[in-house]
Amino acid sequence: MKTIVAAAVLNGFAALGFLALSIPAHSAVPCEEMLKDMRAAKAGAKLSDADVQKVNDLETKAVERCNADDDTRSDKFLAEAMKIMGK
């Protein structure tokens, strides 16, 4: 019985180790920095009304995710906004 429990514990540690290795330590730029860069680009961008609306919507979503400490998703929204602006 002790052998089974020991094996289960070792398998659990192995699984946790694998998960830790598969998640990058710094997978996202701090959203506050990327938001600052996006807003600076937006200030100088010449966009159509439709693109302005898309960028504003993406910015709103990014701020929401940034406030929730979800930098990865926030950065994705901001990257999409930058792409619309050609940056």
N, C-alpha and C positions, 0 to 999 in steps of 0.2 A: 504494500500500500504506500509506503514511504517513497518507493521508487517512482510510482505513478505520479504522486504529488510533486516530487522533485522534477520529473520530466515536464509536467504541466507548467511549473514555475519557470523552468528554463525556456520553454517554448514561448511563454509570455514575454520574457525579457528579450528574446530574439525578435519577436514581432515588434516590440516597442523600438528596438534598435533599428530595425529596417525602416519603420515609419520616420524616425528621427533623421535618418540619412536621406530619405526621399523628399524632405521639406527643406528648401533652401533657407538659410538663416536670414538673409536680407533679400527677400523676393520682390520687394517693392521700394520705390523711392518714397520718402516721406510725402504724403499727399499735400501737405501745406506748401512744400517747395514746388511741386509740380503744378499746383493750383496757381501759385504766384507766377510761374513761367507762362502758363496758359493765358492768364489774364493780361499779362504784358503783350503776348502775341495777339490777343483779341483786340487790344486797344489800337494796334496799328494795322489790323487786317481790313481789307476791303471785301466785304461779303455781300451776297444777295440776301434779301429779306428771309428767304427760306433757310439759307445756311446760318444766318444769325439766330434764327429760332432753334435750329438743331444744336448749335453750339451752346446756346443758353440752356436748353433742356439738359444737355450732357453735363454742363457745369452744375446745374441744380442737383442732378443725380450724384455727381462726384462729391459735392459738399455734404450731401446726406450720408454717403458712405464714409467720407473722411471723418465726420462727426461721430460715426459709429465705430471708429478705429478699424475700418476695413480699407487699409491703404491700397491693397492689391486691386480691388474692384474700382476704387476711386481713380487710381492711376489709369486703369483701362478706359474709363469714361473720358478722362482728360486726354489720353493719347488719341482717342477717336475724334475728339474735338480739334486737337492739333492737326490731325490728318485732314479734316474738312478745311482747315485754314491753310493747308499746304505747308505745314511746318514739320 
